[in-house]
Amino acid sequence: MFVSYKWLGDYVDLSGMTAEELAEKITRSGIEVEGVDVLNHGISGVVIGHVLEKEQHPDADKLNKCLVDIGQEQPVQIICGAPNVDKGQKVAVATVGAVLPGNFKIKKAKLRGEESNGMICSLQELGIEGKLVPKEYAEGIFVFPGEAAPGEDALQKLNLDDQVLELGLTPNRSDALSMLGVAYEVAAILDREVLLPELSYDMVTGKASDYISVKIEAKEENPHYIAAVVRNVTIAPSPLWMQTRLIAAGIRPHNNVVDITNYVLLEYGQPLHAFDYDRFGSREAVIRMAQKGEKLVTLDEKERVLKEDQLVITNGKVPVALAGVMGGADSEVREDTVNVLLESAYFDGQTVRRASKDHGLRSEASARFEKGVAPERVEDAAKRAVQLMVQYAGGEAMEGFAEEKHHHPDPKTIFITEEKINSVLGMNIAKPEISAILTRLGFGVAEQGEKLAVTVPTRRGDITLEEDIVEEVARLYGYDNIPSTLPHFRSTPGKLSDYQAKRRKVRKYLEGAGLLQAITYSLTSKEKAVQFALEETGQTRLALPMSEERSVLRQSLLPHLLEALNHNLSRQMDHAALYETGSVFLTREKDQQPREREHLAGAVTGLWELHQWQGEKKPVDFFVLKGILDGLFSELGLAEKIEYRQAARDGFHPGRTAEIYASGKLAGVIGQLHPFIQKEMDLPETYVFELMLEDLFKIETGEIQYSVIPRHPSITRDIALVVNKDTAAGDILAVIRETGGKLLKEAAIFDLYEGERMEPGKKSVAFSMVYLDAERTLTDEEVTRTHEKVLNAVSEKFGAVLRG
């Protein structure tokens, strides 16, 4: 809802209150003001000018040389290219030195050899959106009415010295979808009175009911309908002040009659519609539900096929309007309209919303009917529109209305106690102050013993419960005045459990390593349920599965993770890395719930590194994934408890697979998918892992201990051992670490050779060992003794010999 600050001042005394201060107070009282738009921001030096002379530019067909009186001693010459500029017009002139939107500064200029001292402006050049500019001025300059005087401030005349508050209304506050509704709110906030328009106008002899009759067949969808008749109107532009108020509210002016209906819509929140009485087609208005297949050409010149659940206004024969949404083209007000039939009605919001949605028509009127209009304003809005048509369209108002009414909504009364309000708010607001707040809101308040009987006007349809009254008191009293308190009971600050903290650490690490989290179904097919399972048990099948593909609880995360990998690769991705933490379900004995255990799985394929500048491409391999897991185990403090053992498992590559043991117990698996499965799933070379997350988290790791950086140098020894091909390098490394004792600080494999120079059945494994004593510098003799001890151990255990 856009609210003009100057227009609002017609209903509430805003003296001593800037637009920004008012916006702050409205926001603090519960309706958010999303912004205050200063319409003349960045604009200066624009005055009204009187075009005294106009002649064709001597050297340009599309330019005119104009002599313009701008209220100074001498008129100035301005070159103008607008097609509608003419002698005798009152126009907006940006004088030399003026600034227009976008910090566009006006200077003296020469156009095709002719001097130009300023610019004659269109409304768009003054910052008004093109869609809001009246059609007659959409392609040229704006022309002021004749009473404008040269030299006057054009921005003030165009109401561009105004400020517009944009209210972000919640659906329940439909009462604030009108200027009067906002006025009631502001008056309550400022504790001032609301000044309502005086509804009085002269009427001619003759009753409206003599010209039109009203018959409502759909009484539930339309419980109240009013028709007024205004004769002998003169269609013309509406007053400039009305046009500018409509523009500020985001509505484009059309003509005086249509503009008046839109103006009253904004003022009262009551949608109206004006028909051309002579084109209406009969002397009766019948409101009924549409018949199946009926058609209506609406104001946007589109033919609409109506449905049986849509409410229409008819002339007794055919529809002339879609109730609450849009009128028909055949009966619209045009330039030759003389007599106006004015509609003001209460339509059911759900019915209007359904029709609006079906036809894709959303309007200011439909939005208000959907959210709810005030029943008591149906008549007042009609009177206000007739009053303005008499005043600004020269119309003759017929006496009374043609009307049919089937509901008489009474104000709701809610009973509430002072104790209830204060107990909810945690405050101590006295009963007189509560009564004063509710009275300021326009509610009736009467004391009945300990209770307050609060009578809520029908315009506030959002007030239905005691809690609503509490909220009204709180927001007008001031949310800032509600004291902040802490609970008076013993409490424990919330925190993550150790398990949750470890799981969060795992996710953070893997995402930092370049894997993306996936979430897949727990339900799968019976074939995939046991595929890649670390612990295979019986299957848990649903009694009523939605499909065979989702009929069994999974025992591994990998099958669906691989499907997600395939889904990404099939969309032109050259690499993908996914992980998932989720539950697997292991069957117990009959009639028992399956055991639910949390696992961690990952799948990686494609390029791991791509440095185009350096021309480097590194595809993912077993050791890339193993390195990621080593980092994870180190993050969890488990690095020294983890062991990789070569293994053969179904679905995995026979030579690139290892089982992972933690403290000697199986904890997971890592390896490459079997080439047959890769081909079956249309995957490139893919590496996966799955870990029993719960078992890993249960392992006690102790506190982190730090050691001092050694001051003494270390000594490095490298050896290459020739052993049998079936000897695991990891077993050799374990013996080296065990035998090296305290002096051996690091030992690692750095080379493997199985080339033609090696005798059949043998391989060469190279190890690098670092010897160090933190307290002193080691001698060569000490290192040599330990090193020979290591060589003897591997020789005895594996028959290893030094490679010559």
C-alpha positions in Angstrom: 0.0 0.0 0.0 1.4 3.4 -1.1 0.4 6.2 1.2 0.8 9.8 0.2 2.0 11.9 3.2 0.2 15.0 2.0 -3.0 13.2 1.2 -2.9 11.5 4.7 -2.8 15.0 6.2 -6.3 15.6 4.9 -7.6 13.1 7.5 -5.2 13.4 10.4 -3.3 16.4 11.8 0.4 15.5 11.0 1.8 18.8 12.2 5.2 18.5 13.9 5.7 15.1 12.3 8.0 14.4 9.3 7.3 11.5 7.0 10.4 9.7 8.3 9.3 10.1 11.9 5.8 9.0 11.1 7.2 5.9 9.3 9.2 5.0 12.4 6.2 5.3 14.6 4.0 3.2 12.3 6.7 0.5 12.1 7.0 0.4 15.8 3.3 -0.1 16.2 3.2 -3.2 14.1 2.9 -2.3 10.4 6.2 -2.2 8.7 7.0 0.8 6.5 9.3 -0.6 3.9 10.5 2.7 2.7 9.7 6.4 2.3 10.0 7.7 -1.3 10.8 11.4 -1.7 9.2 12.1 -5.0 11.3 15.2 -5.8 14.6 13.7 -4.6 17.4 15.0 -6.7 15.2 17.4 -8.7 15.4 21.2 -8.6 14.8 24.2 -10.8 11.6 23.1 -12.5 8.9 25.8 -13.0 5.7 26.3 -15.0 6.2 28.0 -18.3 3.8 29.5 -20.8 4.5 28.9 -24.4 4.1 32.3 -26.1 5.3 31.4 -29.6 6.1 28.2 -31.5 7.6 27.9 -34.9 9.4 25.2 -36.9 13.2 25.0 -36.3 14.8 26.3 -39.6 17.3 23.3 -39.8 15.4 20.4 -38.2 12.0 18.9 -39.2 11.3 17.4 -35.8 12.3 20.3 -33.6 10.4 23.4 -32.6 11.6 26.8 -31.6 9.5 28.0 -28.6 9.4 31.3 -26.8 8.5 30.5 -23.2 7.4 32.8 -20.3 9.0 31.3 -17.2 8.0 34.1 -14.8 11.2 36.1 -15.4 11.6 39.6 -16.8 12.1 38.3 -20.3 10.8 35.1 -22.0 13.4 32.5 -23.0 13.9 30.5 -26.2 13.8 26.8 -25.8 14.2 24.2 -28.5 11.7 21.3 -28.0 11.3 18.1 -29.9 8.0 17.0 -28.4 5.3 16.3 -31.0 2.5 17.8 -28.9 4.1 21.2 -27.9 2.0 24.2 -29.0 1.4 27.8 -28.5 -0.6 28.8 -25.4 0.3 25.7 -23.4 1.4 25.7 -19.7 4.3 23.3 -19.5 7.0 22.1 -17.0 10.3 23.8 -17.8 13.7 22.8 -16.4 15.5 26.1 -16.3 19.2 26.6 -16.9 21.0 25.1 -13.8 18.1 22.8 -13.0 18.8 19.2 -12.0 16.6 16.3 -13.2 16.6 12.6 -12.0 19.8 10.8 -12.6 21.8 14.0 -11.7 21.0 15.3 -15.2 22.0 19.0 -15.2 20.4 21.5 -17.6 22.8 23.9 -19.4 22.6 26.5 -22.1 22.9 24.7 -25.4 22.7 25.2 -29.2 20.6 22.7 -31.2 21.3 22.9 -34.9 22.5 26.5 -34.5 19.6 27.7 -32.4 20.1 28.7 -28.7 18.1 26.7 -26.1 17.8 28.0 -22.6 16.2 25.1 -20.7 14.1 22.1 -21.4 10.4 21.6 -21.7 9.8 18.3 -19.7 7.6 15.3 -20.0 6.4 13.6 -16.8 8.9 10.7 -17.4 11.7 13.2 -17.4 10.5 14.3 -14.0 10.8 10.8 -12.6 7.3 9.5 -13.1 7.0 5.9 -14.4 5.8 5.7 -18.0 3.1 3.2 -17.1 1.5 5.8 -14.8 1.5 8.8 -17.2 -1.9 9.6 -18.7 -2.2 8.2 -22.2 -2.5 11.6 -23.9 0.9 12.7 -22.5 2.7 9.3 -22.8 4.5 10.3 -26.0 5.1 14.0 -25.3 5.3 16.8 -22.8 2.7 17.3 -20.0 0.3 20.3 -20.3 -1.0 22.0 -17.2 -4.5 23.3 -16.8 -5.1 26.9 -17.8 -5.0 28.3 -14.2 -1.3 27.5 -13.7 0.8 30.7 -13.5 4.3 31.0 -15.2 7.1 30.8 -12.7 5.3 28.7 -10.1 7.0 25.6 -8.7 6.0 22.8 -11.2 7.0 20.1 -8.7 4.6 21.4 -6.2 1.8 21.7 -8.8 2.5 18.0 -9.8 2.5 16.9 -6.1 6.1 15.9 -6.5 7.0 17.7 -3.3 5.2 14.8 -1.6 6.6 11.7 0.2 5.1 8.3 -0.2 5.2 5.7 2.6 5.2 2.1 1.3 3.4 -0.1 3.9 4.3 -3.8 3.9 0.9 -5.2 5.0 0.3 -8.7 6.3 -2.9 -10.4 4.9 -4.9 -9.8 8.1 -4.5 -6.0 8.0 -6.9 -5.4 5.0 -8.3 -2.4 6.9 -5.0 -0.5 6.1 -5.6 -0.9 2.3 -7.2 2.5 2.3 -6.3 6.0 3.2 -9.0 6.2 5.9 -7.9 2.9 7.3 -4.3 4.2 7.6 -5.7 7.4 9.0 -7.4 5.5 11.8 -4.1 3.7 12.5 -2.1 6.9 12.5 -4.7 8.8 14.6 -4.5 6.0 17.2 -0.7 6.2 17.2 -0.6 10.0 17.6 -3.7 10.2 19.8 -5.4 12.5 17.3 -8.8 12.6 15.7 -9.8 11.3 12.3 -11.4 13.9 9.9 -13.8 12.0 7.7 -14.9 13.5 4.3 -18.3 15.3 4.5 -20.8 13.4 2.3 -23.2 15.9 1.0 -24.3 16.9 -2.6 -27.3 18.3 -4.4 -29.7 15.9 -6.0 -32.2 16.5 -8.8 -35.8 15.4 -9.0 -36.1 11.7 -9.7 -35.0 8.5 -7.9 -32.2 6.2 -8.9 -34.7 3.3 -8.5 -36.7 4.7 -11.4 -33.7 4.2 -13.7 -32.4 0.9 -12.5 -33.6 -2.0 -10.4 -31.4 -4.5 -8.5 -32.0 -8.2 -8.1 -29.5 -10.5 -6.3 -29.9 -14.2 -7.1 -26.5 -15.3 -5.5 -27.2 -13.9 -2.0 -24.3 -15.7 -0.3 -21.8 -14.5 -2.8 -23.2 -11.0 -3.0 -25.2 -10.0 0.2 -25.3 -6.3 -0.6 -25.5 -4.4 -3.9 -26.0 -0.6 -4.4 -26.6 1.1 -7.8 -26.5 4.9 -8.1 -27.3 6.9 -11.2 -25.6 10.2 -12.2 -26.9 11.9 -15.3 -25.4 14.4 -17.7 -21.8 14.0 -16.8 -19.0 15.6 -19.0 -16.1 13.2 -19.6 -12.9 15.1 -19.2 -9.5 14.8 -17.4 -9.9 14.7 -13.7 -8.5 17.6 -11.5 -4.7 17.7 -11.5 -4.6 17.1 -7.7 -6.6 13.9 -8.1 -4.4 12.7 -11.0 -1.2 13.2 -9.0 -2.6 11.4 -5.9 -3.5 8.4 -8.1 -0.1 8.5 -9.7 1.6 8.5 -6.3 -0.5 5.5 -5.3 0.6 3.6 -8.5 -2.6 4.1 -10.6 -2.7 5.6 -14.0 -5.3 8.4 -14.6 -7.9 8.0 -17.4 -10.8 10.4 -17.1 -12.8 12.1 -14.4 -15.4 9.4 -13.9 -13.0 6.4 -13.9 -10.5 8.4 -11.8 -13.1 9.1 -9.2 -13.9 5.4 -8.8 -10.2 4.7 -8.3 -9.8 7.6 -6.0 -12.7 6.4 -3.7 -11.2 2.9 -3.9 -8.0 4.2 -2.4 -9.8 6.5 0.0 -12.3 4.1 1.5 -10.9 0.8 0.5 -14.2 0.0 -1.3 -14.0 -1.0 -4.9 -16.5 0.7 -7.3 -17.3 0.3 -10.9 -18.9 2.8 -13.3 -21.0 1.6 -16.2 -22.2 3.7 -19.2 -25.9 3.6 -18.3 -27.0 4.0 -21.9 -24.8 1.0 -23.0 -25.8 -1.1 -20.0 -28.5 -2.8 -22.1 -31.5 -2.7 -19.7 -33.0 -1.1 -16.6 -32.2 -3.9 -14.3 -29.0 -5.2 -12.8 -29.2 -8.9 -11.9 -26.3 -10.5 -9.9 -26.0 -14.2 -10.4 -23.6 -17.1 -10.9 -22.4 -17.5 -14.4 -23.8 -20.1 -16.7 -21.4 -22.7 -18.1 -19.9 -21.5 -21.4 -21.1 -17.9 -21.1 -18.7 -15.4 -22.5 -17.7 -11.8 -21.6 -15.3 -9.4 -23.3 -13.6 -7.6 -20.4 -12.1 -4.1 -20.4 -8.7 -5.4 -21.6 -10.5 -6.5 -24.9 -10.1 -10.2 -24.1 -13.0 -12.7 -24.4 -13.4 -14.7 -21.2 -15.2 -18.0 -21.0 -17.0 -18.0 -17.7 -17.4 -20.9 -15.2 -20.4 -21.8 -13.0 -18.6 -20.8 -9.8 -18.0 -17.3 -11.0 -20.2 -14.3 -10.0 -21.3 -11.9 -12.7 -23.2 -8.7 -13.0 -25.8 -8.9 -15.8 -28.4 -6.7 -17.4 -30.9 -9.5 -16.9 -29.8 -11.1 -20.1 -26.0 -11.2 -20.6 -23.0 -10.6 -18.2 -21.7 -7.1 -18.2 -19.0 -7.5 -15.6 -17.0 -10.2 -13.7 -18.0 -9.3 -10.1 -15.1 -7.8 -8.1 -12.6 -8.4 -10.9 -13.2 -6.4 -14.1 -16.0 -4.8 -16.0 -17.1 -5.6 -19.5 -15.9 -3.6 -22.6 -19.4 -3.1 -24.0 -20.6 -1.0 -21.0 -17.4 0.9 -20.2 -17.3 4.6 -19.7 -16.1 6.4 -22.9 -15.5 9.9 -24.1 -19.2 10.2 -25.2 -20.7 8.8 -22.0 -23.5 11.0 -20.6 -25.2 8.9 -17.9 -23.3 6.8 -15.4 -24.5 3.8 -13.5 -22.3 3.4 -10.4 -21.9 0.1 -8.6 -20.9 -0.3 -5.0 -21.2 -3.8 -3.5 -20.0 -6.4 -1.0 -18.7 -9.5 -2.8 -17.5 -12.7 -1.2 -13.7 -12.7 -1.1 -13.3 -16.4 -2.0 -15.5 -16.1 -5.0 -13.6 -13.1 -6.3 -10.3 -14.8 -5.7 -11.3 -17.9 -7.6 -12.4 -15.9 -10.6 -9.3 -13.7 -10.4 -7.1 -16.7 -10.4 -9.0 -18.6 -13.1 -8.7 -15.7 -15.5 -5.3 -14.4 -14.5 -6.7 -11.0 -13.6 -5.3 -9.3 -10.5 -6.5 -5.8 -9.8 -6.6 -3.3 -7.0 -10.3 -4.2 -6.6 -9.9 -8.0 -6.5 -7.1 -7.7 -4.0 -9.3 -5.8 -1.6 -12.3 -8.1 -2.0 -10.0 -11.1 -1.4 -8.7 -9.7 1.9 -12.0 -8.3 3.0 -13.7 -4.9 2.7 -15.6 -3.1 5.5 -19.3 -3.8 5.1 -20.3 -0.4 6.5 -18.4 1.5 3.8 -20.4 0.2 0.8 -22.9 3.0 1.1 -20.5 5.7 2.2 -18.2 5.0 -0.7 -21.1 5.2 -3.2 -22.1 8.6 -1.7 -18.5 9.9 -1.9 -18.2 8.9 -5.6 -21.5 10.5 -6.5 -20.4 13.7 -4.6 -17.2 13.9 -6.6 -18.9 13.2 -9.9 -21.3 16.0 -9.2 -18.4 18.3 -8.3 -15.9 17.4 -11.0 -17.8 15.8 -13.8 -20.8 18.2 -13.8 -23.2 15.3 -13.1 -26.7 15.4 -11.7 -27.3 12.9 -8.9 -30.5 11.0 -8.7 -32.1 10.6 -5.3 -31.2 7.6 -3.3 -29.9 4.2 -4.5 -31.3 1.1 -6.1 -30.3 -1.4 -3.4 -30.7 -5.0 -2.2 -29.2 -6.1 1.1 -29.2 -9.5 2.8 -26.7 -9.0 5.6 -26.5 -6.7 8.5 -23.1 -7.3 10.1 -23.0 -6.2 13.7 -19.8 -5.1 15.4 -18.2 -8.0 17.4 -17.9 -7.6 21.2 -15.0 -9.3 23.0 -14.9 -9.5 26.7 -11.4 -9.3 28.4 -10.0 -8.5 31.8 -7.1 -6.3 32.8 -5.5 -9.3 34.4 -5.6 -11.3 31.1 -3.8 -8.5 29.2 -1.2 -7.9 31.8 -0.5 -11.6 32.4 0.1 -12.2 28.7 2.3 -9.1 28.3 4.1 -9.5 31.6 3.3 -5.9 32.4 1.1 -3.8 34.7 -1.0 -1.5 32.5 -3.9 0.1 34.4 -7.4 -0.4 33.2 -8.0 3.3 32.3 -4.9 3.3 30.1 -6.1 0.1 28.4 -9.5 1.7 27.7 -7.8 4.8 26.4 -5.7 2.8 23.9 -8.7 0.8 22.6 -10.8 4.0 22.3 -8.0 5.6 20.3 -8.3 2.7 17.9 -12.0 3.5 17.4 -13.2 0.5 19.5 -16.1 0.9 21.8 -15.1 0.2 25.5 -17.5 -0.4 28.4 -16.8 -1.8 31.9 -18.9 -4.7 33.0 -17.6 -5.6 36.4 -14.0 -6.8 36.2 -14.3 -7.2 32.5 -14.0 -4.8 29.6 -16.6 -5.2 26.8 -14.7 -4.2 23.7 -16.9 -3.5 20.6 -14.8 -3.9 17.4 -15.9 -2.0 14.3 -16.5 -4.2 11.2 -13.6 -2.6 9.4 -11.3 -4.5 11.7 -12.2 -8.0 10.6 -8.9 -9.3 12.0 -10.0 -8.8 15.6 -11.8 -11.9 16.7 -10.2 -13.2 19.9 -9.0 -12.0 23.3 -5.4 -12.4 22.1 -6.1 -9.9 19.3 -7.1 -7.3 21.9 -4.0 -8.1 23.8 -1.9 -7.5 20.7 -3.7 -4.2 19.9 -2.9 -2.9 23.4 0.7 -4.1 23.2 1.5 -2.5 19.9 -0.1 0.9 20.8 1.4 0.9 24.3 4.7 0.2 22.6 6.6 -3.0 22.1 9.7 -1.2 23.4 8.0 -0.7 26.7 7.5 -4.4 27.3 10.1 -5.4 29.8 12.7 -8.0 28.9 13.0 -10.8 31.5 14.8 -14.1 31.9 13.2 -17.3 33.2 13.4 -17.8 37.0 14.3 -21.5 36.9 17.5 -23.5 36.7 18.4 -24.1 33.2 21.2 -25.7 31.2 22.5 -23.8 28.2 21.8 -25.7 25.0 24.8 -27.2 23.1 25.6 -29.9 20.7 26.1 -33.4 22.0 29.6 -34.9 21.4 28.1 -37.1 18.6 26.4 -34.1 16.9 29.6 -32.0 17.2 31.7 -34.8 15.6 29.1 -35.2 12.8 29.2 -31.5 12.1 33.0 -31.6 12.1 32.9 -34.5 9.5 30.5 -32.5 7.2 32.6 -29.4 7.5 35.8 -31.2 6.7 34.4 -33.1 3.7 32.9 -29.9 2.2 36.2 -28.2 2.7 37.8 -31.0 0.8 35.6 -30.4 -2.1 32.7 -32.9 -1.7 29.1 -31.8 -1.8 26.5 -33.2 0.5 23.7 -35.3 -1.0 20.5 -36.6 0.6 19.0 -39.7 -0.9 16.1 -42.0 -0.2 16.2 -44.5 2.6 13.9 -46.8 0.5 15.2 -48.7 -2.4 14.7 -51.9 -4.4 15.4 -55.4 -3.0 18.3 -55.8 -5.5 20.0 -52.5 -4.4 19.2 -52.9 -0.7 22.2 -55.2 0.0 24.5 -54.0 -2.7 27.9 -52.8 -1.1 26.6 -53.5 2.4 29.2 -53.6 5.1 27.0 -55.8 7.3 24.6 -57.9 5.3 21.4 -59.0 7.1 17.9 -59.9 6.0 15.8 -57.3 4.3 13.2 -55.0 5.8 10.3 -54.7 3.4 7.4 -52.2 3.7 4.0 -53.6 4.0 2.5 -51.1 1.6 5.3 -49.7 -0.7 4.6 -46.9 -3.1 6.5 -48.9 -5.8 9.0 -51.8 -6.1 11.8 -49.3 -6.5 10.9 -47.9 -3.0 9.9 -51.1 -1.2 13.0 -52.1 1.0 15.0 -50.2 3.6 18.6 -49.7 2.5 21.7 -51.3 4.1 24.2 -49.1 2.3 24.3 -45.5 1.2 26.4 -46.2 -1.9 23.7 -47.3 -4.5 21.7 -44.1 -4.4 24.8 -42.0 -4.1 26.1 -43.5 -7.3 22.7 -42.7 -9.0 23.2 -39.1 -7.9 26.7 -39.1 -9.3 25.3 -40.4 -12.6 22.6 -37.8 -12.6 25.2 -35.0 -12.3 27.5 -36.5 -14.9 24.7 -36.9 -17.5 24.3 -33.1 -17.3 27.6 -32.2 -18.9 29.7 -32.2 -15.7 33.2 -33.5 -16.1 33.7 -34.3 -12.4 31.6 -34.9 -9.3 32.3 -35.5 -5.7 29.5 -36.3 -3.3 29.1 -37.5 0.3 26.2 -38.4 2.5 25.6 -39.0 6.2 22.5 -41.1 6.7 21.0 -44.2 8.2 21.1 -47.8 7.1 18.7 -50.4 8.5 19.9 -53.8 9.7 17.2 -56.4 10.2 16.9 -58.0 13.6 14.7 -61.0 14.7 11.2 -61.4 13.4 8.6 -58.8 14.5 11.4 -56.4 15.7 12.1 -53.0 14.4 15.3 -52.9 12.3 18.5 -51.6 13.9 19.2 -48.1 12.5 22.8 -47.1 12.2 24.4 -43.9 10.8 26.9 -44.4 8.0 29.1 -42.0 6.0 29.6 -42.6 2.3 31.3 -40.8 -0.5 31.8 -41.1 -4.3 34.3 -39.3 -6.5 34.9 -39.4 -10.2 36.4 -37.3 -13.0 39.2 -34.7 -12.7 40.3 -33.9 -9.2 42.6 -31.0 -10.2 42.4 -28.9 -13.3 45.0 -26.0 -13.7 44.5 -24.9 -17.3 47.1 -22.1 -17.0 49.7 -24.6 -16.0 48.3 -27.3 -18.4 47.9 -29.7 -15.5 45.1 -32.3 -15.2 44.9 -34.8 -12.3 42.2 -37.4 -12.4 40.9 -38.9 -9.2 42.5 -42.1 -8.0 42.5 -44.4 -5.0 45.2 -42.4 -3.2 43.2 -39.1 -3.7 40.3 -40.6 -1.8 42.5 -42.3 0.7 44.2 -39.0 1.4 40.8 -37.4 2.0 39.9 -40.1 4.6 43.4 -39.8 6.2 42.7 -36.1 6.7 39.3 -36.9 8.2 40.7 -39.5 10.6 43.3 -37.0 11.7 40.6 -34.4 12.2 38.8 -36.9 14.5 42.0 -37.8 16.3 41.8 -41.4 15.0 44.8 -41.4 12.6 46.9 -43.8 14.8 44.1 -46.2 15.3 43.3 -46.7 11.6 44.6 -49.5 9.4 44.0 -50.2 5.7 43.9 -53.9 4.7 43.8 -55.1 1.1 40.5 -56.8 0.5 38.2 -58.3 -2.2 34.5 -57.3 -1.9 31.6 -57.7 -4.3 31.1 -54.6 -6.5 34.7 -53.4 -6.0 37.8 -53.5 -8.2 39.7 -56.7 -7.1 43.1 -54.9 -6.9 42.1 -51.4 -5.8 40.1 -52.1 -2.7 40.9 -51.9 1.0 38.9 -52.5 4.2 39.4 -50.0 6.9 39.9 -51.1 10.5 39.7 -48.9 13.6 41.3 -50.3 16.7 41.3 -53.7 15.0 37.6 -53.7 14.2 36.1 -53.4 10.7 34.9 -49.8 10.3 34.5 -49.3 6.5 35.7 -49.9 3.0 37.4 -47.8 0.3 38.1 -48.6 -3.3 37.3 -48.3 -7.0 34.0 -49.6 -8.4 34.2 -52.8 -10.3 34.6 -52.0 -14.1 31.5 -54.0 -14.8 29.4 -51.8 -12.5 31.0 -48.7 -13.9 30.0 -49.8 -17.4 26.5 -50.8 -16.2 25.9 -47.4 -14.6 27.6 -45.4 -17.4 30.2 -44.0 -15.0 33.9 -43.3 -15.7 36.5 -44.5 -13.3 34.9 -44.0 -9.9 36.1 -44.3 -6.3 33.9 -44.7 -3.3 34.1 -45.2 0.5 31.6 -46.1 3.2 32.3 -45.9 7.0 30.3 -47.0 10.1 30.1 -43.5 11.5 28.6 -44.5 14.9 31.5 -47.0 15.6 34.1 -44.4 14.7 32.5 -41.8 17.0 32.5 -44.2 19.9 36.3 -44.6 19.9 37.8 -42.7 22.7 40.6 -40.4 21.5 41.6 -38.5 24.6 42.8 -34.9 24.7 45.0 -33.4 22.0 48.6 -33.1 23.2 51.2 -30.8 21.8 54.9 -31.3 21.7 57.7 -28.7 21.5 59.2 -28.1 18.1 62.6 -29.9 18.3 65.7 -27.7 18.5 68.1 -30.5 17.3 68.5 -31.8 13.7 67.1 -35.0 12.4 68.8 -37.7 10.3 67.1 -39.3 7.2 67.8 -42.7 5.9 66.3 -44.2 2.7 66.2 -47.9 2.0 64.9 -50.0 -1.0 63.9 -53.5 0.0 63.3 -56.4 -2.4 60.5 -58.7 -1.2 58.0 -61.1 -2.6 55.3 -59.5 -4.7 52.6 -60.8 -2.3 54.1 -59.1 0.7 52.1 -56.1 1.7 54.0 -52.9 2.0 51.9 -51.8 4.9 53.0 -54.9 6.9 56.7 -54.0 6.3 56.0 -50.4 7.3 54.4 -51.6 10.6 57.5 -53.7 11.5 59.8 -50.8 10.7 57.8 -48.4 13.0 57.7 -51.0 15.8 61.4 -51.8 15.6 62.7 -48.2 15.2 61.7 -47.4 18.7 61.9 -43.9 20.2 64.5 -42.6 17.8 62.3 -43.3 14.7 59.9 -40.4 14.4 58.6 -40.9 10.8 58.6 -43.7 8.3 56.8 -43.6 4.9 56.7 -45.5 1.6 57.9 -43.3 -1.3 58.5 -45.8 -4.2 57.4 -49.1 -5.7 59.3 -50.8 -8.6 58.2 -54.0 -10.4 60.0 -53.5 -13.7 61.9 -55.8 -16.0 65.2 -55.5 -14.0 63.5 -57.1 -11.0 63.6 -60.9 -10.9 60.2 -62.7 -11.3 58.0 -62.7 -8.3 59.8 -59.9 -6.6 59.2 -56.2 -6.1 61.2 -53.2 -4.7 59.6 -51.0 -2.0 61.4 -47.9 -0.9 61.0 -46.4 2.5 62.1 -43.0 3.9 62.9 -42.9 7.7 63.5 -39.9 9.9 65.5 -40.3 13.2 65.4 -37.7 15.9 66.0 -37.1 19.6 64.3 -34.0 20.9 66.8 -33.6 23.7 70.1 -33.9 21.9 71.9 -34.3 18.6 72.1 -37.9 17.5 75.4 -39.4 16.4 75.9 -41.5 13.3 76.7 -44.5 15.4 73.4 -44.3 17.3 71.4 -44.0 14.1 73.3 -46.8 12.4 72.7 -49.2 15.3 68.9 -48.5 15.2 68.9 -48.7 11.4 70.6 -52.1 11.3 68.2 -53.3 13.9 65.3 -52.3 11.5 67.0 -54.1 8.6 67.5 -57.3 10.5 63.8 -57.2 11.6 62.4 -56.9 8.1 64.9 -59.5 6.8 63.8 -62.1 9.4 60.1 -61.3 9.1 59.7 -61.0 5.3 63.0 -62.2 3.8 63.7 -58.7 2.6 67.1 -57.8 1.2 68.6 -54.4 0.3 68.3 -53.7 -3.4 71.7 -53.5 -5.0 
